[in-house]
Amino acid sequence: MRAFLLRRLVHAVFVVWGVVTVVFFLVRLTGDPAALLVDQTATREEVARTRQLLGLDRPLYAQYLDFLGAAPRGDFGLSIRERRPAMRMVLEHFWPATAQLAFAAIVLATVLPIPLGVVAATHRDGVVDHASRLGSLFLQSMPSFWLGLMLILLFAVALGGLLPAYGRGTLSHLILPALTLAAAPLAQNVRLIRAGMLEVLQHDYVRTARAKGLAERRVVYRHALKNAAVPFLTVSGLSLGFMLSGTIVIETVFSWPGMGRLIVQAVPGRDFPVIQAAVFLFAVLFVAVNLVVDLLQGLLDPRVRVFEGAA
Amino acid sequence: MRLPYRAVLWAAVVLPLSFLPGVGGAQPPASVDGIAIDPEAELVVALTADTTNLDPRLGMGSIRSNYIRQVFESLVDVDRDGKPVPGLAVSWKPVDDLTWEFGLRRNVTFHDGEPFNADTVLFNLDRMFRRNLDKLGIKDVPAGTSFEKVYPFVSRWEKVDDHTVRVHTTEPAPTLWDFLGREPLVPRAWTIKHGVEALNEKPVGTGPWKLVEWKRKDHMRFERHDGYWGTPPLTKRLRLQVIPEAAARLAALRAGQVHLVEAVPPLDAEVLGRDAAVRVVSSVQKLACRIYLNGRTKDKYDSGGRDGAFVDPRVRLALNYAVNRDAIIKKIFHGLALPNASPVATVSYGHAPQAPYPYDPAQARALLAEAGWKATPRGLVNAGGEALTLQLLLPAKHYGQAFDETVTAVVEMLKAVGVQVTVQTLDFGSLLQTLTKGTLPPNGGFAACRTSNNLDGDDYVRDWASTTLVNWTPYPPELLGLYQATRRQVDAKKRLAALADLQRQVRDWAPVVSLYQEKKAYAHSPRVLRFTPTQELNMDFRGVALKR
């Protein structure tokens, strides 16, 4: 287990390094931020002066070596647009705003699908099953920005300001953005649990458990769900990436002051340090969550541990 | 020779009353216009975006101005009609051909108590022109405007006494009061002590509002500066709340969660205008939207040895005749825009109205034929058999939906007179990079808008005087001479006449395809009293009250 963990950690370091390196060069391929900082009536000399002040006139390899030396210390340089430390800006927006939103959405998208998917599978072709499939289809088909705006119009305007239309602060501020962000992965997870349960419920060991006279609830939740949950767990780990990228749209619609909004401004503004710091944080989070998912899979399914151990 | 400076007294504002202590410290009234107000309330205003910084040296675009000008003030203020009025300076006047003198307001302090005086002005001039920064111990910043490059004729500045500053130039500079006077001023001692980076955290200014909290990308909260010298705020607090989505802004207004919203889309403004629970107001802005065309000669850009396809002014004029502006303003802007054939914004000082470009496709075709472009089954071709094409760069989603729709409509109008147009959408940064590198193709053009932080029209007509990012049709020698004459003419009447003549000639020379000048719409709750949108880039909340 320790060797497995160590191997995965080394793997994670390489993944994060690879991601930030690719992004370092990729953002520079998109162009130069200097012209965005000067007036449109500026001359080429004025743009060149700005490039010099930003250190962008230095050779690319020198910029990259500086970056490699400083990034492990958490120093991603000063934001080109705000002139503040980039990582500090990213962390300010991530914690607590984006973390809170993403956590709420993850809880909704992982907890709610379990009873919904199980009930849909155990009552196949019943009213609940049809309703759940229809609802899932609807939530997966709706663009999140549209769904968000509709929820704002319903809860903030039509229902007389029942919930706030914008911003963060109280629990009531969190409800609409979290629901909107969770909608698509929630629907996907309901379908996944349903499909997994339908398959598992056909297996011999389930029939055996029933033949032994175990209560149906125990058969479903203790024996069947545990096995049906393995693909669900894998997809949930991957959906974290969706959640994080989804915050970009949701935070804009709900004026949620998180990392998504920061990135929305940083990308067109070519704020290289902020983009790099944000991607670094996303990569670390993504890798960490998937590592945890791998470990959980091992706990749920011993075959995973055997396979990893043999590798 | 002494120049007739009396003629420039329109700029030489001397208001002895302004030397008296202001109304600072006075308690706000309990009512305005006979309506009881709530002086302890918080005015909540929804804006489209947060500022990325608060240091005026980093730039004064429309988003930044809305925040920066609540905290910082400039020597020259602006009234609701866009006219210059005393700000931190109570007077400004030329004392000879090459010297301007600013008389400064007394008894003004920054929010931390630091006095405003001549040293403050000299410090800010040093920052603007990048002088003495090492001596002052402050860093240089990537400035939006490099004053030392744009106004190289400003040679030095001096303190006459604690409340008088003189600025010297190497040539007459009739608009100096404007381009220096409109820059917001930061405190000297505070900035030296805390560093220029601190200007982007929680700076102090002399303005009507003290910054108390800045939650980035969320809101900025201010409190009334009780020692303010001018018209005091009539609410205790002000919150500038960022709500990027227009639909969400309007929903928040209708739900009563904000009092005032900016940038109401034209179609929504029309619908809201019929709603008794909402007030819609608008003002003409300085935002002039255009299609810029490559009219540079081959020696002026990375051309591959070819002149720009739009060097001939008849071609550019023809394209102006091909555009149906009335239809655009009616159908896309629902009246929230206006045509303007002058290069100067209608609300800038010195604007001279010009004959509108008529929508006349027949005349457009005739002009193109006169310029050597014959109509053939494969479009307009010249004597060399080359087709008239336009490769148009469109920075989509940068200026808003109405702009994008306008450009799309104009493309079809240009095609209707025979120009083969291809549109390449790109982000604004990529467009600026192309312009910086000078790699616009010979048949290239781009759609963009131009605004100004200054009051005088000179800022607009300067565009074609030197090789800048947006200048792809440099003045021919005769127009350059006329422009330079306006820059050196200090007799106001003569200067205005020259400026009007220049605008007339620029209108006919047609450096760009003029599209529209925008009107900005705001919506507010009936509780908001005395809100009048300005014609400047910022909103002004002095004197705005909330009904009790």
Interface residues (C-beta under 8 A of the other chain):
Chain A: T30 G31 D32 P33 A34 A35 L36 L37 V38 D39 Q40 T41 A42 T43 R44 E45 E46 V47 R49 T50 L53 L54 S79 I80 R81 E82 R83 R84 M89 E92 H93 F145 L149 I152 L153 A156 V157 G160 G161 P164 A165 Y166 G167 R168 T252 V253 F254 S255 P257 G258 R261 L262 V264 Q265 P268 G269 R270
Chain B: A46 A49 T52 N53 D55 L58 G59 D140 V141 P142 A143 G144 T145 S146 K149 V150 E197 N200 E201 K215 R216 K217 D218 H219 Q241 V242 I243 P244 E245 A247 A248 A251 A252 R254 A255 G256 Q257 D427 F428 G429 S430 L432 Q433 L435 T436 G438 A448 R450 R462 D463 S466 T467 T468 L469 V470 N471
